[in-house]
Amino acid sequence: MKYRLIQPADNAEIARVIRGALEEFGVNQPGTVYTDPTTDDLYALFRAEKSAYWIAEENGRIFGGCGIYPTAGLPNGYAELVKLYLRKEARGKGIGQELMLKSIDSSREMGYTHLYLESLPELNQAVDLYKKVGFKLLPNRLGYSGHFACDLWMELEI
């Protein structure tokens, strides 16, 4: 598996991976990245300063991605860990963890002190991975991601 930063040609395929995962878990609904217009052009989104999006690829096929983004309204020193999604056949093989660790390393290099994330209980495999890496549950949302359907919030001090 090769890990690299997102390129313009990745947009359509990573959008399919993300939406496919949300459909699989029955959370393809408004207020998630499923309907977020930025999902179709992640390369442009992650051109923002102090952001990065990592892609897992093998033999030219994208298996998943994960990134960090300076979401509006977060406390000073925080970035959001965003859009960690994998194809079904890529789960349980350490790919998601590697993508997340690359995102955490990027956030350290960019000077962040904390990572925040939003998720849904239905994405329990991802939530378990977040906890394994050290994320702790929060009682309320931080920042203004626009993903109002997400009702599980976590943070990690890095």
JOUR-V184316 format. One record per residue. SS is DSSP state (hx for helix, st for strand, lp for the rest). PHI is phi in degrees with one decimal (* if undefined). OMEGA is omega in whole degrees, 0 to 359 (999 if undefined). Layout:
ss = (SS SS)
phi = (PHI PHI)
omega = (OMEGA OMEGA)
This chain:
ss = (lp st st st st lp lp hx hx hx hx hx hx hx hx hx hx hx hx hx hx hx hx hx lp lp lp lp lp lp lp lp lp lp lp lp hx hx hx hx hx hx hx hx hx lp lp lp lp lp lp st st st st st st st lp lp st st st st st st st st st lp lp lp lp lp lp lp lp st st st st st st st st st lp hx hx hx lp lp lp lp hx hx hx hx hx hx hx hx hx hx hx hx hx hx hx lp lp lp lp st st st st st st lp lp lp lp hx hx hx hx hx hx hx hx hx hx lp lp st st st lp lp lp lp lp lp lp lp lp lp lp lp lp st st st st st st lp)
phi = (* -105.7 -115.8 -151.9 -75.4 -60.3 -123.3 -54.5 -69.0 -82.6 -50.9 -64.0 -70.5 -69.0 -63.1 -65.2 -61.6 -62.0 -66.5 -62.4 -65.9 -65.1 -63.9 -57.6 -93.4 71.7 -121.0 -84.0 -142.0 -57.9 87.1 -127.0 -65.8 -57.4 -104.0 -69.0 -62.5 -69.9 -60.8 -83.9 -144.2 -64.5 -57.8 -64.2 -58.5 -87.8 -83.2 -59.8 -59.2 59.6 -132.6 -160.7 -134.3 -98.3 -116.5 -101.4 -137.0 -142.4 51.6 79.5 -106.0 -82.9 -106.0 169.0 -161.2 -164.4 -151.1 -127.0 -148.1 -81.6 -58.3 -59.4 85.3 -74.0 -58.6 -55.1 89.5 -100.2 -128.2 -103.0 -80.6 -131.0 52.9 -86.8 -138.8 -133.0 -63.2 -53.3 -71.6 -94.8 -76.7 78.8 -118.3 86.8 -69.6 -62.3 -63.5 -64.0 -61.5 -66.5 -65.0 -64.8 -66.9 -63.7 -59.0 -60.6 -66.1 -62.4 -60.9 -87.2 91.8 -71.4 -109.0 -142.6 -119.1 -120.2 -147.5 -123.4 -150.2 -133.1 -56.5 -62.3 -91.5 -61.6 -63.0 -67.1 -60.8 -61.7 -65.2 -58.0 -63.8 -59.7 -79.3 119.7 -64.8 -117.1 -67.2 -114.3 -79.2 -154.4 -74.5 -122.0 72.6 -129.7 -73.6 85.1 -93.1 -68.1 -77.0 -71.9 -127.4 -132.8 -128.1 -142.8 -142.1 -134.9 -83.6 -113.6)
omega = (178 178 183 177 183 176 182 183 181 190 186 184 180 175 177 179 182 182 178 179 179 176 181 182 176 180 176 188 174 180 175 178 179 181 180 182 180 181 181 178 181 178 179 181 185 168 179 178 178 174 177 175 183 180 171 186 174 180 177 180 180 180 178 180 178 180 174 184 179 183 180 174 178 176 178 178 182 166 178 170 190 166 172 181 180 168 181 184 179 183 177 182 179 182 178 178 180 177 180 179 176 177 178 177 178 182 176 180 181 174 177 177 182 170 179 174 175 180 179 179 180 179 189 178 178 180 177 178 178 180 180 181 176 177 179 179 176 180 183 182 173 173 187 181 185 180 187 179 180 183 175 186 183 174 178 172 181 999)
